[in-house]
Structures are given as C-alpha cells and as structure tokens.
Amino acid sequence: MSRRSVDDELRSDVILDIPKEQERRFGCAGKMLKPSRASVEALVKKIPQGRVMTTPSLRKALAERHNAQVTCPFLTKRALMTIAEDRKTTVPFWRVVMAKGEMIAAYPGGGTKQARRLKHEGVMIAGRVGTYKVMNLRDAQRCDVTTSSEFRAKLPSLTRLGTRVAHY
C-alpha cells in the first residue's frame, strides 16, 4: 500500500480521531480535521479587504466549522501554500498571517510582497525588510467569518467537499 501524497491529502476533508500519543501535542482528545484545499480557500475568500486572519484563527475556524477539536497545522499550511503558488488563484491568501502578525516568508515574493499587498489594502504594517508585522493585530483581525450567516451560506457543504471520516 503506497503512502498518499500531500496533494492527495488536500483533495478532500478528512476527520479522524486524535491518536492517544498525540493528545498532549494538540492539547486535547477528540477529532482532528485534515483540511482540503477547497475548505481553506472557502474560508480565506471570506476575509474582507483590509483585514487579516492568523493561522491559529484559521485552524480554529476550520475545526469549528467541521465539528472537530483541532485542525492539522501541517496540512493547513500546505493548503495555503498550494493556493499561494497557484498563479490563477483569486483567493487573497496574503490576508493570512502568523500568530503574532508576522508575514509568512514562504509565500511567493516572501514577507515583503505580502506586507506590500496588505499595506495597499489599508492594513497598518510595522518593521523593516524581513521583519514586517501587522500593527494593531486585534483591530486588523476584526472579521468574524465563523459566525457570519453570509459565510455559512456560501461555504460549500461537507458532502460537496467530499468530507469523509477516518480512524487511526
């Protein structure tokens, strides 16, 4: 039996039990979402211009939306990178920043290009080359895409995304 590639992992949402040996790492027992690219895209599309969302907030929103306790950090980042590297994408991936507001250096063009895009949208940026950060992160995050009825109505249903439940 061959291992699934990361691209295969991003084709559909998978909800699985958090293995006992990983409970400490994730801080809880229960279910973990392995998000699809489509789920990450749907949520990132809802971040309004001039606002940002941190990667932990993104993972939390995805987990809540799929009734899981946590979201896989590796696959969330990989989905973001797949979106960012797609030249045809219209998804504003640059609106997702690190936990403390730092730019994501792995995005195409690095943190400098991400900071430039956010500044163009009206987000206050501080720092210098290589150390850009969102100023007033709390204010810049004021977009609750998880409770917005508009967001919930537009988010594709789990069945259309091909969600399946898996167990270790």
Buried (B, 14 or more C-beta within 10 A) or exposed (E): EEEEEEEEBBBBBBBBBBEEEEEEEBEEEEBBBBBBBBBBBBBBBBBEEBBBBBBBBBBBBBBBBBEBBBBBBEBBBBBBBBBBEBEEEEBBBBBBBBEEBBBBEEBEEBBBEBBBBBEEBEBBBEBEEEEBBBEEBEEBBEBEBBEEEEBEEEBBEBEEBEBEEEEE
